[in-house]
Amino acid sequence: VAALQDEKNSLMSENEIMNDRLEQLDDSLDDPNTVVAKKYFNAQLQLEQLQEENFRLEAAKDDYRVHCEDLEKQLIELQHRNNELTSLAEESR
């Protein structure tokens, strides 16, 4: 029992130390002058920029898809018109 109580006390002490370190890291993120905070904010800014770029590219992709569908419809219509004109040209010959 004594050994288990010593281990428990040791683990509780280690837990307190880890909690203190975690609080220090949290505090360092709140202080904009620390290197960690600067890297965090830069990464966050870069993430936001990439999300905006991704949104813009997705919108452009959708626009190109619609444009491509329109061009495919025009191609089919022009192919039908070409077939009609070819048959009319053969008839007139």
C-alpha positions in Angstrom: 0.0 0.0 0.0 2.8 2.4 0.8 4.5 1.7 -2.5 1.2 2.5 -4.3 0.7 5.7 -2.3 4.3 6.7 -3.3 3.6 6.0 -6.9 0.3 7.9 -6.7 2.0 10.9 -5.1 4.7 10.7 -7.8 2.1 10.6 -10.6 0.2 13.5 -9.0 3.3 15.6 -8.8 4.2 14.8 -12.4 0.6 15.7 -13.4 0.9 19.0 -11.7 4.2 19.7 -13.5 2.6 18.8 -16.8 -0.4 21.0 -16.1 2.0 23.9 -15.3 3.8 23.4 -18.5 0.6 23.3 -20.4 -0.5 26.6 -18.8 2.8 28.1 -19.8 2.4 27.0 -23.4 -1.2 28.4 -23.4 0.1 31.7 -22.0 2.9 31.8 -24.6 0.2 31.5 -27.4 -1.6 34.5 -25.9 1.6 36.6 -25.9 2.0 37.8 -29.5 5.8 38.4 -28.9 6.8 34.8 -28.4 8.2 32.7 -31.3 5.6 30.0 -30.7 2.8 32.5 -30.9 4.2 34.1 -34.0 4.5 30.7 -35.7 1.0 29.8 -34.6 -0.6 33.0 -35.9 1.4 32.8 -39.1 0.2 29.2 -39.6 -3.4 30.3 -38.8 -3.1 33.1 -41.3 -1.7 30.8 -43.9 -4.5 28.3 -43.3 -7.1 31.1 -43.8 -5.4 32.2 -47.0 -5.3 28.7 -48.3 -9.0 28.2 -47.5 -9.9 31.3 -49.4 -7.8 30.2 -52.3 -9.4 26.8 -52.2 -12.9 28.4 -52.2 -11.9 30.6 -55.1 -10.6 27.7 -57.1 -13.7 25.6 -56.4 -15.8 28.4 -57.7 -13.7 28.8 -60.8 -13.9 25.0 -61.3 -17.7 25.2 -61.2 -17.7 28.0 -63.7 -15.4 26.1 -66.0 -17.6 23.0 -65.7 -20.7 25.0 -66.7 -18.8 26.6 -69.6 -17.6 23.2 -70.7 -21.2 21.8 -70.7 -22.3 24.8 -72.8 -19.5 24.2 -75.3 -20.4 20.5 -75.5 -24.0 21.4 -76.3 -22.8 23.8 -78.9 -20.5 21.1 -80.4 -23.4 18.7 -80.7 -25.6 21.3 -82.3 -22.9 22.2 -84.8 -22.2 18.6 -85.6 -26.0 18.1 -86.4 -26.0 21.3 -88.4 -22.8 20.1 -90.3 -24.5 16.8 -91.0 -27.6 18.6 -92.3 -25.5 20.9 -94.5 -23.4 17.9 -95.8 -26.5 16.0 -96.8 -28.0 19.1 -98.5 -24.7 19.6 -100.4 -24.8 16.0 -101.6 -28.4 16.4 -102.7 -27.6 19.6 -104.6 -24.8 17.8 -106.4 
